[in-house]
Amino acid sequence: KQLDKNTKIGKALNFSADYFDKSIVSQTGASRFLIVVTDGESQDAVLIPAKNVRDKQVTVLAVGIREATNTQLEEIGTSDKVYYIETFDGLNDLEEKISWQICIAPDRKFDCLKNDAMDIVFVIDGSSNTQPDAFERMKSFIMTMVNISIVTSNHVQFAAILFNEKADVQFQLNQFRNKREIHKAILQMQ
């Protein structure tokens, strides 16, 4: 069971709002996405921090597993971008759904293959009692999302932030320019 005291999604959301403010990491005019993945209930408030992220024109997707609460997930996620699954194996089913959520343009056309710029930041639960196999499954989920994207400096950029009581940037949006480099960074996450 996850240690309750270590899950601070509100702090991670506040950190993410500040992160998106840094013009050095975000592409100008890019569609911006924050994908929060947690297996526990946050021990701090998430409603206002999530609103602060959305107010920066960031679409927030919330993925809850096991002990996550629907109420908090709904406070975190943007309208219909909230997912709850019972097990980490359920991430397999979400990969396609989330890729469609990110890749559907307002005109309802699939646009991930166009040359539109996207910044996608994963905020991953790194609390001390997340089981190693569950953590590896979260890394695999990120890897799949990278694999279906066109990764270049002017198309899709990825970042990963681990959170527990504090946020820890694993890699920056502007740090890597190809899938191979991002794969290596994901594999090194602990």
Steps between C-alpha positions, in 0.01 A plus 500: 500500500623846413620719784233769532737767623705485181231574241492875437330548165410862581869585543579320174227700321634829641848401385359413155326839470833671567673259262272600211575868574865451409522620142831319454337157516167549327463539123333823389143431394514131592198306623587417860405188692559382853436132568480422873532131595444401864410192699400678818298775657674834528559626851478860386240702311492455121207713378665845497843376384333311213301810405822702499650254250189506279497882514836488320325338199624153598272202446525277808437127478461313831568127524420334831586146596395293804484738799446819299167670563258598226423830671864608489546371146202709386647804675833443322394409147358721228128414446486159327868418544478301823573127520482251784629144473523223759848371410815620329435249221203721410749759371520285184137582422546869573792553263278520193228705673748755628683524170165585339425757772829672424483464123144610430484856377200724579359409156497132615773398253797288602794740484800330664650439158490868408787728581326670791716563804413320824656506844405193705602481864448185706462540876557155647438377854840423647394452860710256694250215509421489130599143420793454258288309247235776511765766447639304203148484355468879528834536319374265229189717464718808440713303254192404297386860481845601375499220242178618335622860473716690256780622725686801364591844631203655318237228541461293819713547810473296820592558863461283809458609860492258794312610808459391858548769763688705241531514123810372321546575129636187334545667162403835349277574201786643299764250613462227236432519128438135409328189631824313572616768746160513670488119526836502674383768746180308576692178564725687747207630706489357854 
